[in-house]
Amino acid sequence: MSTKIKYVKHPISRDEKKKLREQGFKIVDARFDPKPEKAEAPKGDK
């Protein structure tokens, strides 16, 4: 079984973290992403 990893710019809200975990993702700060162009910013940021 492989773990899906989601690289997200922190800080991230508890609600967003909960949604990603329910989808089976392990959440890692975007600064550790080996391919930074695919990192996602948390929703609601401007």
N, C-alpha and C positions, 0 to 999 in steps of 0.2 A: 504494500500500500504506500503510495507517495502522498506527501502532504502538500497541499496547495498553499503557496505563499503569496500574500498580498502586501506589496510595498506601498506604504501610505505616509504622506508627510504628517509628522506629529506636531502639535497635539491633535488627537482624534477624540471625538465625543464618545461617551459611553454607549449611546444608541447606535452609532455607526460601528463601533467595535462589536457590539452584540450582533448586529445584522451580518457582518462579515464572518464572525465565528459560527453563526447558524448555517451559513453557506459552506462551512468546512474549511475556511481559510485560517492560516496562521498569520498574524499581523506583525510586520516588521517595519521599523522606521525607514523611510525612503532613502536616508543617507547611507544605508547599507546595501542598497540595490546595486547589483553588478552591472545592470543596464539602466542607468538613470532616466533615459528618455521614456520609459514605460511607467514610471512612478505616478501615482495619482494623488492629487491634493484632496483633503477632506471636503465633503460637500458643505456649502454655506460660506466658504472662504471667498473673499473678494480681493 
